[in-house]
Amino acid sequence: MGQVNDPYVLKLELEYRFLQQALKDQIARFSEYEKEHKRMIDELSRDITKKFCEYQTAKLDAKKYMKENCK
């Protein structure tokens, strides 16, 4: 197949390549957002679990304190 030198065909080829690259860039950007989103969810989940454990422990300690000191 020979080289096409028609200006319209060349213009369409450039537009096609531009759109193809734009799609690749968007996919790459989305992948980065997705990774950051997953990291944030993991971090928040760990923080929530830790805080819940602290809360439960404090609640049990308060009940124990109330039972021992408020007879």
C-alpha positions as CSV (number, residue, x, y, z in Angstrom):
1,M,0.0,0.0,0.0
2,G,1.5,3.4,-1.0
3,Q,1.7,6.6,0.9
4,V,-1.3,8.8,0.6
5,N,-0.6,12.5,0.1
6,D,-4.1,13.8,-0.1
7,P,-4.3,16.8,2.3
8,Y,-7.8,15.7,3.6
9,V,-6.6,12.2,4.3
10,L,-3.5,13.5,6.1
11,K,-5.7,15.9,8.1
12,L,-8.0,13.0,9.1
13,E,-5.0,10.9,10.0
14,L,-3.7,13.6,12.3
15,E,-7.1,14.1,13.9
16,Y,-7.3,10.3,14.4
17,R,-3.9,10.1,16.0
18,F,-4.7,13.2,18.2
19,L,-7.9,11.6,19.5
20,Q,-6.2,8.2,20.0
21,Q,-3.5,9.9,22.1
22,A,-6.1,11.9,24.0
23,L,-7.9,8.7,24.9
24,K,-4.7,7.1,26.1
25,D,-4.0,10.1,28.3
26,Q,-7.5,10.0,29.8
27,I,-7.1,6.3,30.5
28,A,-3.7,6.9,32.2
29,R,-5.2,9.8,34.2
30,F,-8.2,7.8,35.3
31,S,-5.9,5.0,36.4
32,E,-4.0,7.4,38.6
33,Y,-7.2,8.8,40.1
34,E,-8.4,5.2,40.7
35,K,-5.2,4.3,42.5
36,E,-5.4,7.5,44.7
37,H,-9.0,6.7,45.4
38,K,-8.2,3.2,46.5
39,R,-5.4,4.4,48.7
40,M,-7.7,7.0,50.3
41,I,-10.4,4.4,50.9
42,D,-7.9,2.0,52.5
43,E,-6.5,4.8,54.7
44,L,-10.0,5.9,55.8
45,S,-11.1,2.3,56.5
46,R,-8.0,1.8,58.7
47,D,-8.6,5.1,60.6
48,I,-12.3,4.3,61.1
49,T,-11.5,0.8,62.4
50,K,-8.9,2.2,64.8
51,K,-11.2,5.0,66.0
52,F,-14.0,2.5,66.5
53,C,-11.8,0.3,68.7
54,E,-10.7,3.3,70.7
55,Y,-14.3,4.3,71.1
56,Q,-15.4,0.8,72.3
57,T,-12.5,0.6,74.7
58,A,-13.3,4.0,76.2
59,K,-17.0,3.1,76.5
60,L,-16.1,-0.1,78.4
61,D,-13.7,1.7,80.6
62,A,-16.3,4.4,81.4
63,K,-18.8,1.7,82.3
64,K,-16.3,-0.1,84.5
65,Y,-15.4,3.2,86.2
66,M,-19.1,4.1,86.7
67,K,-19.8,0.6,88.2
68,E,-16.8,0.8,90.5
69,N,-17.2,4.5,91.7
70,C,-20.9,5.2,91.6
71,K,-22.4,2.6,93.8
